[in-house]
């Protein structure tokens, strides 16, 4: 789970949209984001004013999960595959406008493979063996608190007490 943003979120209330600490009273605490999300969904289903709620990740950790060892064949193979897909997409797009779909796809796939190998090989070579593994990064929390504006916190607690997570 990476950093999650919500395009519908209200902007911060300070000038310049600087990050602000969350406000409100805790109405629930959950071990996973999915549980906190389920709690907010439950409140929404009960016609609760969800605009008064905030999910806050507490005790944040950056977690890097190692997914495999990198070798030159894997790096080159990944560059070939990603370059071929990109080339096929661009070739199909160009082919639509030139009425030479097959030729455009073949030419762009070859160019994409060259581009993909170069863009994969250069960063890997620059690590000089210091990072011979692939990984994914996540920002996770030790717990997720649901906060509510004081005016409706008591009702939120009552409604969440009925939810068995």
C-alpha positions in Angstrom: 0.0 0.0 0.0 1.6 3.2 -1.1 0.8 6.7 -0.2 -2.9 7.3 -0.9 -4.3 10.5 -2.0 -7.9 11.5 -2.5 -8.7 14.0 -5.3 -11.9 14.9 -3.5 -10.1 15.8 -0.3 -10.5 19.3 1.1 -7.4 21.4 0.8 -5.5 22.4 3.9 -6.9 25.5 5.6 -3.5 27.3 5.9 -2.1 29.7 3.3 -0.2 27.9 0.6 -1.9 24.6 1.3 0.7 23.6 3.8 0.2 20.2 5.6 -1.8 20.5 8.8 -2.1 18.1 11.7 -5.4 16.3 11.8 -8.1 17.5 14.1 -11.0 15.7 15.8 -11.7 13.2 18.5 -10.8 9.5 18.1 -13.9 7.4 17.4 -12.1 4.2 16.4 -8.7 2.6 16.1 -7.8 -0.2 13.7 -4.9 -2.4 12.9 -5.2 -2.1 9.1 -6.2 0.6 6.6 -8.8 -1.8 5.2 -10.5 -2.0 8.7 -10.5 1.8 9.0 -11.9 2.2 5.5 -14.6 -0.3 6.4 -15.5 1.7 9.5 -15.9 4.9 7.5 -17.9 3.0 4.8 -20.2 1.7 7.6 -20.7 5.3 8.8 -21.5 6.4 5.3 -24.0 3.6 4.9 -25.7 4.9 8.1 -26.0 8.4 6.4 -23.4 9.8 8.8 -21.7 13.1 7.7 -18.4 11.5 6.5 -17.0 15.0 5.8 -16.4 15.2 9.5 -14.1 12.2 9.5 -10.3 11.7 8.9 -8.3 8.5 8.7 -4.9 9.0 10.3 -2.0 6.6 10.0 -0.1 6.5 13.3 3.5 5.2 13.8 4.4 5.4 10.2 7.0 3.0 8.7 8.7 2.9 5.3 8.7 -0.8 4.3 10.9 -2.0 1.5 9.9 -5.5 0.4 12.6 -7.4 -1.5 11.0 -9.2 -4.4 14.0 -10.7 -6.2 17.6 -10.7 -7.1 18.7 -8.6 -10.1 21.1 -10.0 -12.7 22.1 -8.7 -16.1 19.8 -11.1 -17.9 16.8 -10.0 -15.8 17.6 -6.3 -16.3 18.1 -6.7 -20.1 15.0 -9.0 -20.3 12.9 -6.4 -18.4 14.2 -3.6 -20.7 13.3 -5.7 -23.8 9.8 -6.4 -22.6 9.0 -2.9 -21.5 10.5 -1.4 -24.6 8.6 -3.8 -26.9 5.3 -2.9 -25.2 5.9 0.8 -25.5 7.0 0.4 -29.1 3.9 -1.7 -29.9 1.7 1.0 -28.4 3.4 3.9 -30.2 3.6 1.9 -33.5 -0.2 1.1 -33.4 -0.9 4.8 -32.8 1.3 5.9 -35.6 0.0 3.1 -37.9 -3.6 4.3 -37.5 -2.6 7.6 -39.1 -0.3 6.3 -41.8 -2.3 3.2 -42.9 0.9 1.2 -42.5 0.0 -0.4 -39.2 2.2 -3.5 -39.4 5.3 -1.7 -40.6 4.9 1.0 -38.0 4.4 -1.5 -35.2 7.5 -3.5 -36.3 9.7 -0.5 -36.6 8.5 1.0 -33.2 8.9 -2.3 -31.4 12.5 -2.6 -32.5 13.1 1.0 -31.5 11.3 0.4 -28.2 13.5 -2.6 -27.5 16.7 -0.6 -28.0 15.3 2.3 -25.9 14.1 -0.2 -23.2 17.5 -1.9 -22.9 19.4 1.3 -22.7 17.1 2.8 -20.0 17.2 -0.4 -18.0 20.9 -1.1 -18.4 22.4 2.4 -17.6 20.8 2.8 -14.1 21.7 -0.8 -13.2 25.3 -0.4 -14.4 25.6 2.8 -12.3 24.8 0.9 -9.1 28.1 -1.0 -9.6 26.7 -4.1 -7.8 25.6 -2.1 -4.7 22.0 -2.9 -5.3 21.5 -6.3 -7.0 17.9 -6.7 -5.9 14.4 -5.5 -6.9 12.0 -4.2 -4.3 8.8 -2.3 -3.7 8.4 0.5 -1.2 5.4 1.2 0.9 4.4 3.6 3.6 2.4 1.8 6.3 1.2 2.6 9.7 1.2 0.7 13.0 -2.5 1.6 13.4 -5.1 3.7 11.7 -7.3 6.0 13.8 -10.6 7.4 12.6 -11.0 11.0 13.9 -14.3 12.9 14.0 -15.2 16.5 14.5 -16.4 17.0 18.1 -19.9 18.0 17.1 -20.7 14.5 15.8 -18.1 12.3 17.5 -20.5 10.7 20.0 -22.9 9.6 17.2 -19.9 8.2 15.2 -18.8 6.2 18.3 -22.3 4.8 18.8 -22.6 3.7 15.2 -19.1 2.2 15.1 -19.9 0.2 18.3 -22.5 -1.7 16.3 -19.9 -2.7 13.6 -18.0 -5.9 14.3 -14.8 -5.7 12.4 
